Amino acid sequence: MAADKRDTKRPGGPRDTGQAAIAAALSHALALPDPFRPFGAPPPGLVPRNIQPDPPASRHSADFLLERALTCSAMGMQDTAIDDLRDAVKLRPSLRPAWRKLHELLTAAGDSAGAEHAAGQIAAAPTDMPPRPQKPMSTGRLEQNERAVAQMIAHGAPRPPEALLRSHLFATPTDAAALYALAGHTTAQRDHEATALLLQRALELAPNYLKARRDYAILLLDQAKPGQALHQLDQALREFPGDELCLRYRAAALAAIGDDDASLAIYESIIQRRAVKETQFWTNYARRLHYAGRRAECVAAYRTCIRLAPTNGEAYWGIANLKYETLSEGDIAAIYLQLENPHLTSTDRFHFHYTLGHVFEKQGNHAKSFEHYAAGAAVRRDDLIARGEGYNSELNTKRVARTKEFFSRALLDERAGWGHPSAAPIFVLGMPRSGSTLVEQILASHSAIEGTQELPDIGHIAHALGSGRHAEATYPHTMRHLTAAQLTALGEQYLDSTKIYRKTGRPFYIDKMPYNWINAGLILLILPNAKIIDTRRDGMSCCFSVFKQVIARGAEFAFDLTDLGRFYNDYVDLMAHFESILPGRIHRVDYERMVDDTETEIRRLLAYCGVPFEEQCLRFWETRRSVATPSSEQVRRPIFRDALDHWRNYEAWLGPLKVELDRSKEALLFEKRSKNFC
């Protein structure tokens, strides 16, 4: 779902019309008297003399132009980078690194002729000495440069810091500290792609730059790329083995790939080493204990967090959400006291309201329970809107319509047999809270199938396709231009990137990312032999369960009943489309049928997956594995009917949701009648 949320166009991109003006201004600045030769620092007063990058030999040398091109590219000034690279290869035609970067940038810009010429020059160029390598910078020297950059920004006011940094880097392209400072500004603007490029460039120049590598790892974790984050953290820890922040982020990355034992070992080694007082540490530790099924230790960790920070709503919610632990009257009184605190953060307030909603639900006071669920949802919705991340139901509906239009039967027939032939992945998708964790646990109880978790990799591929520069630059229409070989390569990319989540030698594995329903067509094209399972639950039951559950990310639609109903309708609409053009290709598991006739449904499910029936799948709750979802406790028990009609206790307050779901049912009924009439 994340693929549509981010704007892939950023200032200074390959076709930024303001770029020429920026470059002209910077060139003018560089023409002024320069007391810092031979490197070519900016004019006096712009940069303190104590900045100590490692320069190439001359501002106008091929080496300097290559370095400046690499830094300009990292700053998003791609046209300027191309110009510098062309000048560099004029000065030294054998400069392979310049030709390689030129090939990359011209390909991205859509200049196929120029890219082809650059590729030919790479092959034809004789062995050449690379640009002079950067000398390793000590931590002290990097810190000195950071102070100098801060001084430059302070003295440069009222000019914006970002403008100062860009101007400085144009003249001093090997200053890793300035690149790191600029990455801080792009992070604040939530431009994660720009931040990644800047941090990568800083690390090229200063591989031992601990803060840059740590921040890059954090960014990768935030983008759900734990394997890449682990690589960065392991590099940092080889250089700085005692860095606790790197260890903690490494624990988070290990947890993200399902290695809970190794993750918990890091947390516990830190606890043994010192008295940890950071509340986020304890909530993260408690969450991992919960997913690993270590109940008593999990409760103790949440209680430690509450002792350290009584305002921490997430810790109270964590206990409430365990299902096996009850909050005391003292806990409830403490929560009410905290809700009176005007300085309480919106995140804590949101969690406190959901905690009370759960408490009153268990007591059977459904009016009071809904009051708090609705209050918590309102806090969360307002917070998302304030951060520019509010949900837009119209955009999602248009996206589904676009997807239905593109993935026609004719298109899929034309590409039959394309894509990677592997049948290893089993995709379990659908709405959150639809029974997908139950289906995953049943399948993971089979000797041939490995359970992993909710994998982000299909979403990453979809996002990259949405960033393309084809004439139809809107995903999924960008896929129209892909060849059979390219679709196969995307399938292989998925298989390679998900290897890190696999711990056994079983032939099949599960990807339980629910939001993959929007990318079902992509899966059909790049992995045509993969199994796809749609877990379906009654709309009112499923949507209310989503509404009252804190879902960590990806559920911006969940905090308004109307939006929630529309999202469910979009999902049903797209799944109905694929069923109409490819009957039976996507296997549907109805949660209600699974509850009523478990063995029959499990046999049907295993037959679809192409594996023989095994009795252990009927006793799925006995399978011991980490389950990193809110349903982790439910799947450790036999199937129960309690939740099927639980929403009826709240029916009086669910009018907006019911209206949306009824509207969808009427539309489907009208469509069926129209087809019958024709």
N, C-alpha and C positions, 0 to 999 in steps of 0.2 A: 504493500500500500504506500510505502514511502516514496515510490517512484514518481508520483505526480505532485508531491508536496513541495518540492524544491524547485526554484527558478534556476534554470541552467544558464541563463544569460547574466553575465556580471559586467560591471564597468571595466573597460580596458580589454574586452575580449577581442577575438581576431578581427572583427569588423567594427570596432568602436570608432564612430566618426569623430570623436573628440581627441583621438589619439595623436593625430598629426599636430594639433595645437600644443598638446603636452610635450611632445618630442621637440617641437620648435623652441618652446620655452626652455627646456632643459639644455638644448644645444647652445642657446644664447648664454645661459649661465656658464656653460663650460668654456665659452670663448673668452671669458673675463680673465684677468691676470691670475696666475695659479702658482702660489708659493710652495705647493706640495708636490711638485714634479719629482720623479718621473711618473708617479702613479696617476695623477690627475684627480686630486680631491676637489671638492667644490670651493667656491670663492671664500675669501676670509670672512670669518664671523658665522658661517653656516655650520661648520663642524669643528669641535674642539680638536686641538692637536694631539690629544692623547688617545684617539682611536687608532688602533694598530692592526688593520687587516694585512694579509699577505698579498701584495699586488703582483700582477704580471709586470713585464719589463717596461712597457710604455703604453700610454693611453691609446695610441693609434696602432698598436701592434695587433697582429692576428689573435694572439693570446688574449689581450685585453678585450677585443671585440667579441670573442667567443664567450668570455666570462660575463661580459655585460649582456650579451644575448641570452644566456642562461638565466641571469637574474631578471631581465625584462620579461622573459617568458613566465617566470615564477610570479611576477607582479601582474600578469595578465596583459602585458603590452606585446602581443604577438606580432603585430606588423613591424614594430620597431626591432624586435628580436630577429625577424626575417631579414630586415635591412642590414643589421649588424653582421649576421651570418654570411650574407652575400658579400659584404665588404671583406670579411675575414678570409673567405676562400679566394677572393681576388688576390689578397696579399700572400696567401699560402694555399695554393690549390690542393696540396696533399693533406690538408688538415681534416682528417677523417671525422673526429668528434663534431666538427662544425657541419660537415655534410650530413652526418646522422641526425643531428638536431634539426637541420634544415628539412630533411626528408620528413621527419615527424610533424613539423609545423605546417609544411605545405600540404601534407596529406590531410591534416585536420582542417585546413582552410579550404579544401576542395580543389586545390591546384594540382590536378593529376599529372599534367605535363611537367610542371616544375618538380614534383615529387619523384617522377620517373627519372628525370635528369639527375637529381641528387642521388638516387639509388645507384645509377650507373657510375657516378663519381666515387661513391663509397667502394664499389667493387674495383674500380680502375686505379684508385689512389695507391701509391706504393706505401710500404711500411713507413710510418712517420713518427717522430718523437711526439708524445702527447704534450699538452700544455704543462707548464711547470707545476708540479704537485704542490698543494697547499701544505705548509708546515703545520704539524699538530699544535693547537693552541692549548695552553694550560688553562685550568679552571680560573685561576687568578686573572689571566689575561682576558678571558671572555668576560669576567665580571667587570674588569676595568673598562672594556669596550661598552658594556651595558650602561655603566655610569656615564660614560662620555655621550652615548646616544640620548640618555635622559637629560643631560645638560644641554645638548643641542636642541631638544624639543622645548625645554624650558626657556632657552634664550631666543628661540624662533617664534615665540608667541607674539601676536595672535594668529600667526599662520597655523592652519590645522596640522596636528602631528603627522597625520597620514601623508599630507602633501610634502612635508619636510623630509620624511623618511624616504619617499619615492624619489625625490630630487637627489637626496644624498646617495641612494643606492644606484642611481643612474650614473653617478660619477665614481662611486666607490662600490663596485658590484660584488666584492668579496667580503663585505662586512656582515658576518653571520649574526652578530648581535642586533644589527639594524633590521635584518630579515626577521629575526625572532620578535622584535618589537612590533614590526608591521603585522606579523601573524596575530599578535594580540589584538590589534584593531579589527582585523577581518573576522576574528573569532567573536568579538563583541557585536559585529554586524550579522552574525550567523551565516557568513559566507564560508561554508566548510570546505568547498573545493579550493577556493583561493588560499585558505589557511593551510591546507595540505601541501599545495605547491610551494608555499613560502617555507614551511618547515622542512620539506624535502631538500630544498636548495640550501637552507642553513646547515643541514646535516651533511650535504655533499662537501661543504666548505669546512665544517668543523665536526667530524664524526664523533668526537668525545663531548659534544655539547649536551650535557645531561638534561637540562631543562627543556631544550628543544625536542630531544628524543622522547622524553617523558610526555610532553604535551602532544606529540604526534601519536604516541600510543593511546593516550586518552581520546583523541579525536577518532582514531580507528575503532576503539571500543564503542564510542557513541554512535558510530556509523554501522555497528553490528558487524565488524570485521575482526573477530577475536584472534584468528590465526595470524593475521598481519600484525596485530598489536603484540602478540606473544613474541614475534620475531624482534620487534623493536625493543621490548622490555628485556629480552634475553641479551641483546647487544649491550644495553645500558648496564645490566647487572654484571656482565663480564668485566666492564670497566669500573663500576662502582658497586661491588657485591653487597654492601651493607645498606644500600639506599632503601629505606622502609616504604616510601611512596611507590617505588617501582615494584616492590614485593607485593604490596596491597593491590596494585593494578594487575599484577600477574595473577593473583588469586582470583580477581574478577574475570580475567580472560580465560583462565582454566575452568572456572565455573560455567562460562558461556559455551565452552566446547564439551561440557558434560563431564569433566574430570573433577568431580566433587571431592574425592579423597585428597587429591593433591592440593586443591583449593583450601580445604579445611585445614590441612597440615600447615599451610602458610599462616593462616589466621592464628592457629594455636601456637606456632613458634613465636609470633609477635607477642601474644598474651604472656607466654612464659618469659619473654625477654624484659617486658616492662609492664607497668600498670597503664593500660590503654584507657583514655578518657574521651576519645572522639566518638560521638554518638553514631555517626554514619558507619563507622567500623563495626559497631555492635549490631546495628540493624542489618548490615550486609551479612555478617557472620550468622545471625539468627536465621536469616532467609535461607542460607545454604544448609544450615542444620535442619530446617523444616523440609526442604526438598529431599534431603538425605534420609528423612524419617527418624531423626534423633530428637524425639519429642521433648523430653525433660530438659535437655541442654538448650534446645531452642527457646523454651519458655524462660529459662534462666538468663539467656542472652538478651531477650527483649526486656526483662525486668531490670537488668543492668543498665540498659539504655534509658529506661524511664527514671532510674535513680540519678543518672548523670544529667538528664534533660527532661524534666517533667512536662515541658511544652511539646515534646516529640510525639506528634499524632500518629506517625507511621508505626511506632512501636506498639501503641495501644491497638491500632488496627491489625498489626501483625498477630497479636495474641487473639483478638476476636476471630480472625480469619483461620485460626488453627482448627476450629471446629471441636477439638477435644479439650479445650481450656475455657474456663468461664471467668469473665471479669467480675471482680467483687463490687460491693456497694461503694467501698472506698474508691475504687477505680472510677466508677461512674461519677461520683461526687467530684473527683479531681478533674475529670473531663469537662464537666459543667463549669467548674471554676476557671479552667483554661479558656473556654469559649468566651468568657467575659473579658479576657485580656485583649486590649485594643492593639497590642503589638504582635499578636500571634500571626505567623506567616500564613498565606493562603493555602500552602501545601499542608501545614499542620491542621488548619481549620477544616479543610476538606476531609482529611483522614479522621478527625474527631467526629465529624457529623456521620460519616459512614460507619464508624464504630458504634455510635449510639443507634443508628438504624439497625444494625445487626443485633445489638443487645435487646432492643424493644421487639424485634422480630422473634427472637427466641422466647420472649415473655408472652407473645401472642397479642401485643398491643400494636396492631398493624397501622392504625392511624398515626400514632407517634413515630413508629418506624418509618413510614413513608415520608413524614414531615422532615426527618433528618436525612434520609436518602436524597430527597429533592433539594434540601438546603446544601448538602455536599456537592451535588451535581451542579447547582447554580454557581457555587464558588469556583469549581473546576472549569466550568464553561467560561465564566468571566475572565479567569486567569489566562486561559488559552487565547481568548479574543484579544486581551491586552498585550499578549506576546506575539500577536500576528499569526497565530496557529489555529484560529477558530475553524470549525468544520463548515464546508459549503456543500450542501446537499445537491444543489443544481449542477455543480461541476462534476460530482460523482455520477449523477444520472447521465450527464452528457458523455462522460467517459465510458460508461457501460454501453450506451447507444453506439459510440464510435467503435467499440470493441466488437459488438454484434455485427455492425456493418462490415468490418474488415474480415472477420473470421467466418466467411461463408463456406458452404459445403464445396463450392467450386474451387475456392482457394486451397482448401485442405486436400481435396482430391488431386489438384495439380501438383501438390508437394508431397504426395504419398510416397513413403520410402525415404524421404529426406531426414536429416537429423541424425543424432547418434543412436546406434542400435541397442544400447544397454537397456536392460529391463530391471536393473537393480533398484532404482528409486520407487518408492510407494508414497505418493502424495496424499495426505489426509488434510482436507481443506473444508471451508464452510464458515459459518458464523462462530465467533467465540461463544463458549458455554453451550455448544450444540451436541456435546457428547464426543468430541474429537479426541479428548484425552482417554476416554474409555475405549474407543476403537484402537487407538495407538497401543494401549496396554494389552488389549486382547491380541493384537498382531505381534507385539514384542514378546508375548509368551510362547510364540512358535519358534521352533528350533532353527528355522531358516531365515528368520526376520529379526533385524536389529532395530531397537528403538533408539532414536537420537533425541531430537527436540524440535523446537520451532526454528527452522533454518532460514536465514535472510537471503540466501544466495540467488534465488529466482528473482526476488525484488531488486537485487543489485543489477542483474542482467537487464531487467526491464528498464531500470533507471538509465543505464548506460545507453540503451537503444533510444530512449527518449531524449538523449542529449545529442543525437546525430545531426548532421548538417545536410540531409537530403532535402529535396524540394518539398516533400510532405514531412515536415519536421515534427509531427505529433505521433507519439507512440499510440497504438501499435502500427500505424501506417508506415513507419520507417522500416518495418520488416519486409515490406513489399520488394525492396531492392536486394534482399539477402539471397545469396546463392545456396545451393545444396551444401557446398563445402563450408560456407559460413555458418549455416544452421548446425551442421555437425560440430563445428568448432565451438559453438556456444554450448551445445550439449556436453562436450568434453570439458569445457570450462566449468560447468556446474559440477560434474563428477569430480574434477580435480579439487575444486574449492571446498567440497563437502567431505573430502577424505579425512580431514582433521577431526570430524565429529564421530568417526567410526572407530570402535574399540575392539570389535570381534571380526572373525572371518566369515560371518554369515553372508550368504549371497545377496540378500535383499535388505534394504534399510528404509526407514520411515522419515519423511520430512513433514512435520505436523504444523507448518505455518498456516494458520486459518485463512489469512488474507490472500493466499495464493489463488483463491477463486477468481480474482480479477485477471490473473495471468494464466488461467487454464489453457488458453489458446497458444500462448508462448510455449508451455510445457508440451502440448501436442505436436508442435513443430520441431522443437529441438530434441525432445526425448520421446519419439512416437511410440515406443514400447513400454514406457513407464506406466504404472497403474495410478489412477486418480480416483480417490474416494471422497464423495461429497457427504458429509455428516449433516443431517437435517433434523431440526427440532421444530415443533409447533411455534409459530411466530410469537404469540403472546408469551408463552413460557420461556422461549429463548431470549427474547428482547428484554423482558423484565429481569431475567437472571443477569444479563449484561449490565443493565441499569444499576443494579444494586451491588455490583462487584467492582472493586478497584482493579483496573487492568493497567499494567505498567505503561505501555506505550502502544500507539497505533489505533487507539479507540476514541479518537476525537469526536466521533459521531454519537458516543454513548451517553452524553450528558444532557440531552434534550429528547423527550419522548417522540416528538415529530421526526427529528433527524434520524433517530434510531429506527423508526418504522420505515422511513424511506430507504435507509441503508439496507435493511433486510429485504425490502422489495427489489432493490437493484440486484442484490445477490441472487434472489430467486429468479429474477428475469434473465440474468445471464446464464444461469445453470439450465433454465428451460430452453434457452436458445441452443446450447450445445446438445441437449437431449434431443431436440427436434432435428438437428442436422446429422448427429452421430448417435443414434439410439443405442443405449447400453454401453457406450464407450467409457463413460464416467459412471462408476458404481455408486448408487445412492444407498446410504444407511439411514433409515428413519429411527430416531432415538426411541420413539414410542413403541415401534415394533421390536426393537432390540430388548426393551424392558419386558414386553408381553411374551415373546417367544425367542428367548436368548439363543438357544442352541441352533434353531433353524437359521437365524440371521448370521450367526458366527460361521456356520457351514457355507452359506451363500458368500460371505465375505472372503473366506479362505479359498473357495473355488474361483472367485474372480481374480484373486492374487496368484492363482496357479500353483498353490501349495496344498499338500494333503491335510486332511483334518487331523488335529492332535488334541487329545483330551485336556492337556494343560491349558489350552485357550479358554476352556469353560471355567477354569479356576484361576483366572487372570490375576486376582487379588493376591495370590501367593507369589507372584513374580516380583522379586526384589530388584528394584532399580530406582535411580533418582528420577523424580518427576517434577519438572520445574514449571508447574502451572498452578492456578488456584484450585484445580480439581485433584491435587496430589493426594489428599486424604480420601476422597470418594473412591478412587480407583484402587485403594488398598482395602476395600470392602466389597462384598458381593453386590450385584445390582439391586437397587431399591426403587420403589415407586414414589416415594415421598414428594419428589420435586416436580412431578408431572403437571399437577394442577395448582401448584403453590401460588401462582400469580393471581388466582381467583380471590385470595384474601385481600388483594390490593386493587381489585377490579374497579372500584369506585373512583380511583385516582388515575387510572390508565386510559382515560378517554382519548387523548391525542394519539396515543400509540394505536389504539383499536381503530380509530378513523383511518389512519394510514394503511394499516394491514387490510382492512375491509375494502379500501379503494383498490388495492392490488388484486384482491380476490375477484372483485367485480370486473376488472379489466381482463383478467384471465378467462373468466366465464364468457365475456363478450367475444374474446378472440376465438374461443372454442366454438361458440354459436356461429360466428362469421364463417369459420372454416367448414362447418357442417352445412351451412346454407350454400356455400360455393360448391 
